[in-house]
Amino acid sequence: MTRRAAKGTTPATGPSVAASPRPAMMLTLATIGFAVTFWAWALLSPLSATLREQLSLTSFQQSLLVAVPVIVGSLGRIPVGALTDRLGARRMFPVVALLTVLPVLYLGHLASSFAGYLVGGFFLGLGGTTFAIGIPFVNSWYPPQRRGLALGIFGAGMGGTAISAFTTVQLTKAIGPSFPFDLVAAALVVYAVVAYLLLRDRPDRPVAAGSMLTRLATTLRMPVTLQLSFLYAVAFGGFVAFSVYLPTYLTTAYHLERSDAALRTAGFVVLAVAMRPIGGWLSDRFKPIAVLLSAYGAAALLALMAAFEFPLVPVGTVTFLGLAAALGAGTGAVFALLARLVAPEQVGAVTGVVGAAGGLGGFFPPLVMGLVYGALGNYMVGFLLLAATAAAAGVFTATVVRRREQMAAAGTPAANR
């Protein structure tokens, strides 16, 4: 079922809408919301080394503490994406932002044990679900030939993790342990109010019919959902894994100070974020398949180099920045491809599943790295596994996904792809 277009509006694919100022404003508001909620989502990662000392945690417990928000935020995208298809982003963005305030304040003022931080981290995962709100929202406001860049710009909101990496430790030392959490809580409240007042769903956006469970079941049966999920699990999962575990890795493998490790991680995140819209723009100009093949190929090679722990300056630094660029471009290309392969009324539900896969892709590597280091005393096996996974994603893209994209370009009905 699709809503009728409001008087004076044009379809989502029409050039007059894309040329008006409203899509740019909506994109800006959605990107800010994504960045603020991701800032909240990533609050525990920069503090993991400090919490390990304070709470006498093992390496695995430290990894689990930063991984729990990731997995909850990832799985939460599935129902949130489906709800966004039905309710729209104007309702969902303010609600999720306000609900995220609660675990942020709990972690900043009440949590004092490993179990307490796990509970707070569990509910903090809600901040990671907004990705599934913004993708269908932005997708509805832009025509197909500009969606890659628009979705890439929105995806740059994942730079909220860089804000956390740059500021959390420094603000904790300079002002106090609760201040970063209070600051984020205030930002979430302000954004919720602004979004409620200014955010608008496209009047003629397609609205999915049927119950949420029925639509989710249909989405999970679609081969394109599973294929895109695998690609995003590798690209975005790799980004998330590095953004949450790189501080631990740098302090353990290279014996850096925590503040230095946090700043280097922030640099990794900033570059990956900057490359996301570039990956979308390249996908608009060329094809998402070509961008993905380049990204996965580069990631496989660079992960192989990282396995040998070359000196951090300059080889190690170049290696990790190259990984950031490859993974960032890959995340932008995956959703440029999704916009070409998925019907508009299904974008939210498919985005929820694909986004969940991306987050889950970031959940397991930190745990694997912690276990590998605990058993072997080095990280080589973990990086070799990453290289093999990226290479497998490249082969999968060049074969199965390329055929699907070619059938979609030829106009083959979705049911026959």
C-alpha positions in Angstrom: 0.0 0.0 0.0 1.4 3.4 -0.9 0.2 6.8 0.3 -1.0 9.2 -2.3 1.3 12.1 -3.0 0.4 15.3 -1.2 -0.8 18.2 -3.4 2.2 19.9 -5.0 4.7 17.1 -4.5 6.4 15.0 -7.0 7.5 11.3 -6.8 10.6 10.4 -4.9 12.4 9.8 -8.2 11.4 13.2 -9.7 14.1 15.8 -10.4 12.1 18.7 -9.0 12.1 17.2 -5.5 15.9 16.5 -5.6 16.5 20.1 -6.7 14.5 21.6 -3.8 16.2 22.6 -0.5 14.1 20.2 1.5 16.0 16.9 0.7 19.3 18.6 1.7 17.7 19.7 5.0 16.3 16.3 5.7 19.6 14.7 4.9 21.4 17.1 7.3 19.0 16.4 10.2 19.2 12.7 9.7 23.0 12.7 9.5 23.2 14.8 12.7 20.8 12.4 14.5 22.8 9.4 13.3 26.1 11.0 14.6 24.7 11.9 18.0 23.2 8.5 18.7 26.4 6.8 17.4 28.4 9.0 19.8 26.3 7.6 22.6 26.6 4.1 21.2 30.4 4.2 21.3 30.9 5.8 24.8 32.2 2.6 26.5 34.9 1.7 24.0 37.5 4.5 24.8 37.0 3.8 28.5 37.6 0.0 28.2 41.2 0.1 29.3 40.4 2.2 32.3 37.4 0.0 33.3 39.6 -3.1 32.9 41.9 -1.7 35.6 39.2 -0.4 37.9 37.1 -3.6 37.7 40.0 -6.1 37.4 38.6 -7.5 34.2 40.2 -10.2 32.0 41.0 -9.6 28.4 37.8 -11.4 27.3 35.6 -9.5 29.8 37.0 -6.2 28.5 36.2 -7.3 24.9 32.7 -8.4 26.0 32.1 -5.0 27.7 32.6 -3.1 24.4 31.0 -5.7 22.2 27.6 -5.9 24.0 26.3 -2.5 22.8 27.4 -3.5 19.3 25.4 -6.7 19.1 22.3 -5.1 20.8 22.4 -2.1 18.5 22.8 -4.4 15.5 20.0 -6.8 16.2 17.8 -3.9 17.3 18.0 -2.5 13.7 15.8 -5.4 12.5 12.6 -4.3 14.3 13.5 -0.6 14.1 13.9 -0.8 10.3 10.5 -2.5 9.9 8.9 0.0 12.2 10.4 2.9 10.2 8.8 1.5 7.0 5.5 1.9 8.8 5.8 4.8 11.2 8.3 7.0 9.5 11.5 8.6 10.7 9.9 11.7 12.2 8.5 9.5 14.9 11.3 7.1 15.2 14.3 9.4 15.5 13.0 11.4 18.5 11.8 8.4 20.3 15.0 6.4 20.0 17.1 9.5 20.9 15.1 10.0 24.1 15.2 6.4 25.1 19.0 6.3 24.7 19.3 9.0 27.3 18.4 6.6 30.0 21.3 4.1 29.7 23.7 7.0 29.0 22.8 8.6 32.4 22.9 5.2 34.1 26.4 4.5 32.9 27.6 7.9 33.8 26.2 8.0 37.4 25.1 4.5 38.7 27.1 1.7 37.1 29.9 0.5 39.3 30.5 -3.2 38.6 31.1 -5.4 35.6 27.5 -6.6 35.7 26.3 -3.0 36.0 28.3 -1.9 33.0 27.0 -4.9 31.0 23.4 -4.0 31.7 24.0 -0.4 30.8 25.9 -1.4 27.7 23.0 -3.7 26.7 20.5 -0.8 26.7 23.1 1.6 25.3 22.9 -0.6 22.1 19.6 1.2 21.3 21.7 4.1 20.0 23.1 1.9 17.3 19.7 1.2 15.8 19.2 4.7 14.2 21.0 3.5 11.0 17.9 1.6 10.1 15.8 4.8 10.5 17.9 7.0 8.4 18.6 4.8 5.4 14.9 4.5 4.2 14.3 8.1 5.1 17.1 9.5 3.0 16.4 6.9 0.3 12.9 8.3 -0.1 14.0 11.9 -0.6 16.6 11.3 -3.4 16.3 10.0 -7.0 18.2 6.8 -7.9 21.1 8.5 -9.7 21.9 10.5 -6.5 21.2 8.0 -3.8 24.7 6.6 -3.6 26.1 9.9 -2.6 23.2 10.9 -0.3 23.3 7.6 1.5 27.0 7.8 1.8 26.7 11.3 3.4 24.2 10.0 5.8 26.4 7.0 6.6 29.2 9.5 7.5 27.2 10.0 10.7 29.0 6.9 11.9 31.6 9.5 12.7 29.9 9.8 16.0 32.2 7.1 17.1 35.1 9.4 16.2 33.7 12.1 18.4 33.6 9.6 21.3 37.1 8.4 20.6 38.5 12.0 20.4 36.7 13.3 23.5 35.6 10.7 26.0 39.0 10.0 27.7 40.1 13.6 27.5 36.9 15.0 29.0 37.0 12.3 31.7 40.5 13.4 32.8 39.8 17.1 32.5 36.4 17.4 34.0 35.2 14.2 35.6 34.1 10.6 34.8 30.4 11.5 34.4 30.8 14.6 32.2 31.0 12.8 28.8 27.8 11.0 29.6 26.0 14.1 30.8 27.1 15.9 27.6 25.9 13.1 25.3 22.6 12.9 27.2 22.0 16.7 26.7 22.9 16.4 23.0 20.4 13.5 22.6 17.6 15.6 24.2 18.3 18.6 22.1 18.3 16.5 18.9 15.0 14.8 19.9 13.3 18.2 20.2 14.8 19.5 16.9 13.9 16.3 15.0 10.3 16.4 16.3 10.0 20.1 15.2 11.8 20.0 11.8 12.1 16.4 10.5 9.5 15.5 7.9 8.8 12.2 6.1 8.3 12.5 2.4 4.5 12.9 2.0 4.2 10.3 -0.8 6.7 7.8 0.6 5.8 4.2 0.1 4.3 2.7 3.3 4.7 -1.1 3.7 1.5 -3.1 4.3 1.0 -6.0 6.6 2.2 -6.7 10.1 5.8 -6.2 11.2 6.4 -10.0 11.7 5.0 -10.8 8.2 7.2 -8.2 6.6 10.3 -9.3 8.5 9.6 -12.9 7.4 9.3 -11.8 3.8 12.5 -9.8 4.1 14.5 -12.7 5.5 13.4 -15.0 2.7 14.7 -12.6 0.0 18.1 -13.8 -1.3 19.2 -10.2 -1.9 18.8 -9.5 1.9 21.2 -12.3 2.8 23.7 -11.5 0.1 23.9 -7.8 1.0 24.1 -8.8 4.7 27.2 -10.7 4.1 28.9 -7.9 2.2 28.0 -5.4 4.9 29.1 -7.7 7.7 32.6 -7.7 6.2 32.8 -3.9 5.3 31.0 -2.3 8.2 31.7 -5.1 10.6 35.4 -4.5 10.0 35.0 -0.8 10.7 33.1 -1.4 13.9 35.6 -4.0 15.1 38.5 -1.7 14.6 36.7 1.3 16.1 36.0 -0.6 19.3 39.1 -2.8 19.6 41.9 -0.7 18.0 42.6 1.2 21.3 43.1 -2.2 23.1 45.2 -3.5 20.2 47.5 -0.5 20.1 48.1 -0.4 23.8 48.8 -4.2 23.9 50.7 -4.8 20.7 52.6 -1.4 20.5 52.5 -0.3 24.1 51.0 3.1 23.4 49.5 5.4 26.0 45.8 5.2 26.2 45.2 8.8 25.1 47.6 8.2 22.1 45.8 5.0 21.2 42.4 6.8 21.4 43.6 9.6 19.1 44.9 7.1 16.5 41.7 5.2 16.6 39.8 8.5 16.1 42.0 9.1 13.0 41.1 5.6 11.7 37.4 6.3 12.2 37.5 9.8 10.6 39.1 8.4 7.5 36.6 5.6 7.2 33.8 8.0 7.7 35.1 10.3 5.0 35.5 7.5 2.6 31.8 6.3 3.0 30.3 9.2 0.9 33.2 8.8 -1.5 32.3 5.2 -1.9 28.7 6.2 -2.6 29.7 8.8 -5.0 32.0 6.4 -6.9 29.1 3.9 -7.0 26.9 6.6 -8.7 29.6 7.4 -11.2 30.7 3.9 -12.0 29.1 0.7 -10.4 28.8 -0.4 -6.8 30.3 -3.8 -7.9 33.5 -2.3 -9.1 33.9 -0.2 -5.9 33.2 -3.3 -3.7 35.8 -5.4 -5.6 38.4 -2.7 -5.1 37.5 -2.3 -1.4 37.6 -6.0 -0.5 40.8 -6.6 -2.5 42.6 -3.8 -0.7 41.2 -4.9 2.7 42.5 -8.5 2.2 46.0 -7.3 1.3 46.2 -4.8 4.1 44.9 -7.2 6.7 47.6 -9.7 5.6 50.2 -7.0 6.1 48.8 -6.1 9.6 49.2 -9.8 10.6 53.0 -9.3 10.6 53.0 -6.3 13.0 55.4 -4.1 11.1 56.7 -1.0 13.0 53.8 1.3 13.7 55.6 4.2 12.0 55.3 4.3 9.0 54.2 0.9 7.8 51.7 0.1 10.5 50.1 3.5 10.3 49.8 3.3 6.5 48.3 -0.2 6.8 45.6 0.8 9.2 44.7 4.0 7.4 44.5 2.0 4.2 42.1 -0.4 5.9 40.0 2.5 7.1 39.8 3.8 3.5 38.9 0.5 2.0 36.3 -0.4 4.6 34.7 3.0 4.5 34.4 3.0 0.8 32.9 -0.5 0.9 30.2 0.5 3.4 29.1 3.3 1.1 29.0 1.0 -1.9 26.9 -1.7 -0.2 24.0 0.7 0.3 24.4 2.3 -3.1 23.9 -1.3 -4.3 20.9 -1.9 -1.9 19.2 1.2 -3.3 19.4 -0.3 -6.8 18.2 -3.8 -5.8 15.4 -3.3 -3.2 11.9 -1.8 -3.7 11.4 1.5 -1.8 8.7 0.2 0.5 11.1 -2.6 1.6 14.2 -0.5 2.1 13.7 0.0 5.9 13.1 -3.7 6.6 16.1 -4.8 4.4 18.3 -2.1 5.9 17.4 -3.4 9.3 18.6 -6.9 8.5 21.6 -5.7 6.6 22.5 -3.2 9.3 22.2 -5.9 11.9 24.6 -8.1 9.9 27.1 -5.2 9.8 26.9 -4.7 13.5 27.2 -8.5 14.2 30.2 -8.5 11.9 31.8 -6.0 14.3 30.8 -8.0 17.4 32.8 -11.2 16.8 36.3 -9.9 15.8 37.0 -8.1 19.1 36.1 -11.4 20.9 38.2 -13.4 18.6 41.1 -11.0 19.0 40.8 -11.2 22.7 40.8 -15.0 22.7 43.6 -15.2 20.2 45.8 -12.9 22.1 45.0 -14.7 25.4 45.9 -18.1 23.8 48.9 -17.2 21.6 50.2 -13.9 22.9 49.9 -12.2 19.4 47.2 -11.1 16.9 48.5 -12.8 13.7 45.7 -15.4 13.4 43.0 -12.8 13.9 44.3 -10.6 11.0 44.8 -13.7 8.8 41.1 -14.5 9.4 40.2 -11.0 8.4 42.2 -11.2 5.2 40.6 -14.5 4.2 37.1 -13.1 4.9 37.7 -10.0 2.8 39.0 -12.1 0.0 35.9 -14.4 0.2 33.7 -11.3 0.1 35.4 -10.1 -3.1 34.9 -13.5 -4.8 31.3 -13.5 -3.8 30.8 -10.0 -5.1 32.4 -10.9 -8.4 30.2 -13.9 -9.0 26.8 -14.1 -7.2 26.2 -10.5 -6.5 27.4 -9.3 -9.9 24.8 -11.7 -11.6 22.0 -10.3 -9.4 23.0 -6.7 -10.3 23.0 -7.5 -14.0 19.6 -9.1 -13.8 18.2 -6.1 -11.9 19.7 -3.7 -14.5 18.1 -5.8 -17.3 14.7 -5.5 -15.5 14.3 -9.1 -14.4 11.4 -9.3 -11.8 12.7 -9.6 -8.3 10.9 -12.9 -7.8 13.0 -14.4 -10.6 16.4 -13.1 -9.5 
